[in-house]
Structures are given as structure tokens and as C-alpha cells.
Amino acid sequence: MNVNKEIKIEKVTLNIGSGKDQSKLERGLILLEKIANKKPVRCKTDKRIQTWSIRKGLPIGTKVTIRGDEVKEILNNLLHARDFILKPTQIDQGGNLSFGIHEYIDIKGIDYIQEVGVMGLECTVTLFRNGYRIKNRKRNIRKVGKSHRITKEEALDFFKENFKINFGEE
């Protein structure tokens, strides 16, 4: 197999949406810092939504992005909370995997935190191949060719092979 066709994990993104509840936002910041050992950032609204009483610039969530060597260890702990069982519909057409965890105490290595209480979070795993930089670079941006894009089937095989995930029927 061509080494440039090899699929790799670009990043794992953990996020907690809190809405207008600022106390939930603060608890989410504590939780994500405990899970990822990195400082999370607050996500602010881009525009005003009057029906939900949300104004522009209001923090409504928190997220942390994990890259590099610690990705596999943290991803294994997160998948352990789901017993390595996911649905094929949790993989999008670009090959990215998204799943939720109802209670953080299910995550391997994380104990109950008194000031946080019980919370859930979402996890997104982004995949890439060598050569994907051409769509994100600053100069001379190009499209990734169709034969080089990651398909849903390739992502399913990657996760089954590397993380022993059981994708049950829909």
C-alpha cells in the first residue's frame, strides 16, 4: 500500500455545550481540563438569536483539542466508556467519527469530581492522510482529489483495525 494513502488521526475534539447556564460552563471547563490535561477554551456565539435570548459574544460552550501522541491513549479511554460499541451512522462521509458520553464517570481513569457533578460530553475524531494540507494552507489552496479523500468504509476499517471498535447494525 502507498504510504501516502495511510490514514492517521489528526485530532480529537472534546466539547460540552452549556447554553446560557454559566455554572454548567464553569463545571465543563474543570471537567475537560481533568480529562485532557490541557486548558480548554470557551466557545462564544457569532450572532444574536432573540428567540433563545442569546446575544452575540455570549459564551455557550467549551472545547479542547488534543493532537499528537496522547490522542490514542485518550481515545481508548473514551471508547472504553462506550464499551467499544458504536453505530456506523456515527461516521460522516468525510470519515470523521462523532459520539457522545452520557456520564464522564464512565471514562477509564476519571473519578467523580464533587464540584462538577454528573455531566456528559461529545467527542469528535478527525482523520487525515498525507497531502491534506493543500486544502488548508495559506497560499495556492487546492482541493483534495476524490481518490485521496477518506470514505466512510475506509474509516470503518481504520477504526475496526486500530481500536477494535464493534460497529453494530443500525
Secondary structure, 3 states (H helix, E strand, C coil): CCHHHCCEEEEEEEEEECCCCHHHHHHHHHHHHHHHCCCCEEEECCCCEHHHCECCCCEEEEEEEECCCCHHHHHHHHHHHCCCEECHHHECCCCCEEEEECCHHHCCCCCCCCCCCCCCEEEEEEEECCCHHHHCCCCCCCCCCHHHCCCHHHHHHHHHHHHCCEECCC
